[in-house]
Amino acid sequence: MLGYGMPNCPEGKTIDTRAECESAHTALGLEISPVWAGTTSSIPGLCSHRAPNWGGQHHLHFNSQAVGTIRDDLSPVCRA
């Protein structure tokens, strides 16, 4: 998991499916629910996590758009 506000995962380190994103969240001990999944350019691409104390909204984010926008409240989750 990169830091909050970091850019997208490096090439070759992206998590490309929602199922894999959920598995990564579980492996890292991150909150999953509630989940946001869709396509938008306003959040980081692919798999990311929202800080638990950031308004209690969606934690796991899966954006099917590969490249998105950096946000201070979201941390890209990448392959090790």
C-alpha positions in Angstrom: 0.0 0.0 0.0 1.4 3.4 -1.0 0.9 6.5 1.1 -2.3 8.6 1.0 -2.1 11.1 -1.8 0.5 9.1 -3.8 0.2 8.5 -7.5 -1.0 5.3 -9.2 0.9 2.0 -8.7 4.0 1.5 -10.8 3.7 -0.4 -14.0 3.7 -4.1 -13.4 2.5 -3.6 -9.8 -1.1 -2.8 -10.4 -4.0 -4.9 -9.0 -6.3 -5.3 -12.0 -9.5 -7.0 -10.6 -11.9 -6.2 -7.8 -11.5 -9.7 -6.4 -7.7 -9.3 -6.2 -8.2 -5.8 -4.7 -10.5 -7.4 -1.9 -7.9 -10.1 -1.3 -5.1 -7.5 -1.0 -7.2 -5.5 1.5 -7.8 -8.6 3.5 -4.1 -9.6 3.5 -3.2 -6.1 4.7 -5.8 -6.1 7.4 -7.6 -3.1 5.8 -11.3 -2.3 6.2 -13.3 -3.3 3.1 -16.9 -2.3 3.6 -18.4 -0.2 2.3 -17.1 -0.7 -1.2 -17.1 1.7 -4.1 -16.6 0.1 -7.6 -17.1 1.8 -10.9 -15.3 3.9 -13.5 -14.2 7.5 -12.9 -11.3 9.8 -13.5 -11.7 11.5 -10.1 -10.0 8.9 -8.0 -6.8 6.8 -8.4 -6.9 4.0 -11.0 -7.6 0.4 -10.1 -7.3 -0.6 -6.4 -7.1 2.0 -3.6 -8.1 2.4 0.1 -9.6 5.3 1.9 -8.3 6.3 5.3 -10.6 4.8 8.0 -11.1 8.2 9.7 -12.0 10.1 6.5 -15.7 10.6 7.0 -16.7 6.9 7.4 -17.4 6.5 3.7 -16.2 3.8 1.3 -13.0 2.1 2.3 -12.2 -0.2 -0.7 -12.2 1.6 -4.0 -12.0 -0.3 -7.3 -11.8 2.0 -10.3 -11.8 0.1 -13.6 -10.1 3.0 -15.2 -6.4 2.3 -15.0 -5.1 5.8 -14.4 -7.0 8.3 -12.4 -6.5 11.3 -10.1 -4.4 11.5 -7.0 -6.4 12.3 -3.8 -5.2 12.9 -0.3 -7.8 10.6 1.2 -7.0 7.6 -1.0 -4.0 5.3 -1.0 -3.2 3.1 -4.1 -2.9 -0.6 -3.2 -0.3 -2.4 -5.3 1.3 -5.8 -5.8 4.3 -6.4 -3.7 
